[in-house]
Amino acid sequence: MQNIEQSCYWLATRPDQGEITVLQGKLDADIVVVGAGFTGLWTAYFLKQIDPSRDVVVVEQGVTGYGGSGRNAGIVSACVDHSHALAIVHFGKAEAARLAEIGQKNIDELAQFAFDCDFEKTGQLQIALTQKHLEDCRENNRVAEELGINSYRFLGRDEVQAELNSPLYLGASLVTGGGIINPIKLVGKIKAEAMKLGVRFFERSPVIEVKGGTVVTKGGSINARKIVLATDSYTHHLFPQLLWRFIPLYDYILVSEVLTGEQLRKIGWQNRQGIVDCRSFFNYYRLTSDNRILWGTSEANYYPPNRVDESCDHSEPHYRSLRESFVRHFPQISELNFSYQWGGPIASTTRLTPFFGTLEGGKVIYALGYTGHGIGTTRIAGKILAHMACSKETDLLSLSMVRKKPFPYPPEPLRSLSVNMVTNSLRQVDKGDDPGILLKMLDLLGIGFSS
Ligand SMILES: Cc1cc2nc3c(=O)[nH]c(=O)nc-3n(C[C@H](O)[C@H](O)[C@H](O)COP(=O)(O)OP(=O)(O)OC[C@H]3O[C@@H](n4cnc5c(N)ncnc54)[C@H](O)[C@@H]3O)c2cc1C
């Protein structure tokens, strides 16, 4: 199997990064950020915006964007939670409305910042594949309206098939506000802007220990006043105690060869929306700027006990089932070949939104757990972490998402057992069964297991 920097379309086609510096010897800094994904990059960028005099250093084990940030589907949603209805369940109606406003403002600012990262404000189609999904779409639109959000519109079968021609589609919600982006260009842009502000970067420098205000790598160490952990699904490698609050999972993606004009004509997709369907384990897909189809699945895999490493980067069974599901959706272009395939790690929480906190008497600050939904929210988290690191006030610190921790996950062996039970129940729901007692109970507690 190819390594991730060759097999992931975004990483393999990324613009030249320039020279990489490995950490060697002893250094001092005001603030060290561990992890150069979106969370770490935005944190470093906002730290310099808040206080240009601070010496900020970012340390990354691979290259910038090596984790989920360089491997994702690039579908940008303005919604901070997985849906506005879930935001109400998790945080109450008033805070759900506030999150919706924060989320939309955040995406508008992101779009301005990322104008040269292939950001297309296409909106999103949330596809109904069953009668029940049609009801879900109508309900989602109603909830959005109730929160004062007017970016949802219901599309019937003919309308959605005119947007994108799949025989499986029965209807959809068309949600304006978000879009699609090239995530690795966004990674590169935030890094470049942070460097202009004076942030120093060390890459291919895995941190092996964080203790007493010191970040230690194999070749060097940095003493810092504050340390920001922006390591998402890898966090337990440094702080295993945080595993109570998240579970690491792997999502898998295919990217096709470039579509011919004739193939594009057969499917439509003139408006190039990012797409998700309404199942628990949904497909997500989009066009790239050179007109390939990126085809992913949220049927994420858990590798016990909490494995996150290169051995999980590929999964033949997932690739096979992705190709099969693609042909079911688009039989008219079933001949399409897929040139890239890869997986990436996701940190999932029981409330599907990230959590924040401190360790080591406040020296270490962290945010993680975007549950496969982090392109927009990492920018908000970076702003929050930067304020926490500088002890500066912002309204964002009062959000329940920041103040409260999600319901914990059980440790092994119960963890594997519960993942298997919930996965099987969700598969049954996707086949049209009623949610069983387990899912109903979890629903009541506002707990989710999907990515
Ligand atoms: C396949 C896939 C598809 C997705 N699709 C979407 C999507 O369409 N839309 C969306 O909004 N979200 C999506 N996501 C989720 C999104 O990518 C993540 O939520 C987001 O990238 C998280 O950013 P992060 O910076 O917190 O974590 P990461 O990007 O994982 O960054 C953490 C970084 O920390 C580094 N690190 C870890 N440990 C150490 C250490 N010990 N020393 C040094 N460095 C370390 C890692 O190498 C990594 O670069 C997807 C994720 C995956 C995997």
The ligand as an SDF file (V2000), in Angstrom:
LIG
                    3D

 53 58  0  0  0  0  0  0  0  0999 V2000
  -11.5770   11.0010    5.9260 C   0  0  0  0  0  0  0  0  0  0  0  0
  -12.0530   12.2580    6.6190 C   0  0  0  0  0  0  0  0  0  0  0  0
  -13.0520   13.0370    6.0100 C   0  0  0  0  0  0  0  0  0  0  0  0
  -13.4800   14.2140    6.6460 C   0  0  0  0  0  0  0  0  0  0  0  0
  -14.3280   15.0390    5.9700 N   0  0  0  0  0  0  0  0  0  0  0  0
  -14.6730   16.2290    6.5210 C   0  0  0  0  0  0  0  0  0  0  0  0
  -15.4830   17.1500    5.8030 C   0  0  0  0  0  0  0  0  0  0  0  0
  -15.8390   16.9510    4.6250 O   0  0  0  0  0  0  0  0  0  0  0  0
  -15.8590   18.2960    6.4270 N   0  0  0  0  0  0  0  0  0  0  0  0
  -15.4560   18.5920    7.6980 C   0  0  0  0  0  0  0  0  0  0  0  0
  -15.8320   19.6520    8.2220 O   0  0  0  0  0  0  0  0  0  0  0  0
  -14.6260   17.7760    8.3900 N   0  0  0  0  0  0  0  0  0  0  0  0
  -14.2220   16.6090    7.8250 C   0  0  0  0  0  0  0  0  0  0  0  0
  -13.3760   15.7770    8.5010 N   0  0  0  0  0  0  0  0  0  0  0  0
  -12.9360   16.1580    9.8530 C   0  0  0  0  0  0  0  0  0  0  0  0
  -11.8230   17.1950    9.8340 C   0  0  0  0  0  0  0  0  0  0  0  0
  -10.8430   16.8360    8.9010 O   0  0  0  0  0  0  0  0  0  0  0  0
  -11.2230   17.2840   11.2440 C   0  0  0  0  0  0  0  0  0  0  0  0
  -12.2510   17.5710   12.1600 O   0  0  0  0  0  0  0  0  0  0  0  0
  -10.1690   18.3570   11.3760 C   0  0  0  0  0  0  0  0  0  0  0  0
   -9.2330   18.2560   10.3530 O   0  0  0  0  0  0  0  0  0  0  0  0
   -9.4840   18.2570   12.7340 C   0  0  0  0  0  0  0  0  0  0  0  0
   -8.3910   19.1260   12.7420 O   0  0  0  0  0  0  0  0  0  0  0  0
   -7.3110   19.0680   13.9010 P   0  0  0  0  0  0  0  0  0  0  0  0
   -6.2760   20.0600   13.5680 O   0  0  0  0  0  0  0  0  0  0  0  0
   -7.9700   19.1650   15.2120 O   0  0  0  0  0  0  0  0  0  0  0  0
   -6.7340   17.5780   13.8170 O   0  0  0  0  0  0  0  0  0  0  0  0
   -5.6680   16.9830   12.7800 P   0  0  0  0  0  0  0  0  0  0  0  0
   -5.8200   17.5500   11.4450 O   0  0  0  0  0  0  0  0  0  0  0  0
   -5.7230   15.5050   12.9180 O   0  0  0  0  0  0  0  0  0  0  0  0
   -4.3070   17.5220   13.3480 O   0  0  0  0  0  0  0  0  0  0  0  0
   -3.6460   16.9890   14.4510 C   0  0  0  0  0  0  0  0  0  0  0  0
   -2.1800   17.0750   14.1250 C   0  0  0  0  0  0  0  0  0  0  0  0
   -1.4190   16.7540   15.2840 O   0  0  0  0  0  0  0  0  0  0  0  0
   -0.2830   16.0570   14.8660 C   0  0  0  0  0  0  0  0  0  0  0  0
    0.2260   15.2980   16.0050 N   0  0  0  0  0  0  0  0  0  0  0  0
   -0.4310   14.3510   16.7120 C   0  0  0  0  0  0  0  0  0  0  0  0
    0.3370   13.8610   17.6910 N   0  0  0  0  0  0  0  0  0  0  0  0
    1.5140   14.5300   17.6250 C   0  0  0  0  0  0  0  0  0  0  0  0
    2.7170   14.4390   18.3630 C   0  0  0  0  0  0  0  0  0  0  0  0
    2.8650   13.5810   19.3630 N   0  0  0  0  0  0  0  0  0  0  0  0
    3.7380   15.2620   18.0220 N   0  0  0  0  0  0  0  0  0  0  0  0
    3.5920   16.1540   17.0180 C   0  0  0  0  0  0  0  0  0  0  0  0
    2.4740   16.2530   16.2670 N   0  0  0  0  0  0  0  0  0  0  0  0
    1.4450   15.4490   16.5580 C   0  0  0  0  0  0  0  0  0  0  0  0
   -0.8160   15.1560   13.7550 C   0  0  0  0  0  0  0  0  0  0  0  0
    0.2130   14.6680   12.9300 O   0  0  0  0  0  0  0  0  0  0  0  0
   -1.7660   16.0690   13.0390 C   0  0  0  0  0  0  0  0  0  0  0  0
   -1.1790   16.7700   11.9780 O   0  0  0  0  0  0  0  0  0  0  0  0
  -12.9270   14.5920    7.9010 C   0  0  0  0  0  0  0  0  0  0  0  0
  -11.9380   13.8090    8.5030 C   0  0  0  0  0  0  0  0  0  0  0  0
  -11.4850   12.6560    7.8610 C   0  0  0  0  0  0  0  0  0  0  0  0
  -10.3860   11.8500    8.4850 C   0  0  0  0  0  0  0  0  0  0  0  0
  1  2  1  0
  2  3  1  0
  2 52  2  0
  3  4  2  0
  4  5  1  0
  4 50  1  0
  5  6  2  0
  6  7  1  0
  6 13  1  0
  7  8  2  0
  7  9  1  0
  9 10  1  0
 10 11  2  0
 10 12  1  0
 12 13  2  0
 13 14  1  0
 14 15  1  0
 14 50  1  0
 15 16  1  0
 16 17  1  0
 16 18  1  0
 18 19  1  0
 18 20  1  0
 20 21  1  0
 20 22  1  0
 22 23  1  0
 23 24  1  0
 24 25  2  0
 24 26  1  0
 24 27  1  0
 27 28  1  0
 28 29  2  0
 28 30  1  0
 28 31  1  0
 31 32  1  0
 32 33  1  0
 33 34  1  0
 33 48  1  0
 34 35  1  0
 35 36  1  0
 35 46  1  0
 36 37  1  0
 36 45  1  0
 37 38  2  0
 38 39  1  0
 39 40  1  0
 39 45  2  0
 40 41  1  0
 40 42  2  0
 42 43  1  0
 43 44  2  0
 44 45  1  0
 46 47  1  0
 46 48  1  0
 48 49  1  0
 50 51  2  0
 51 52  1  0
 52 53  1  0
M  END
$$$$
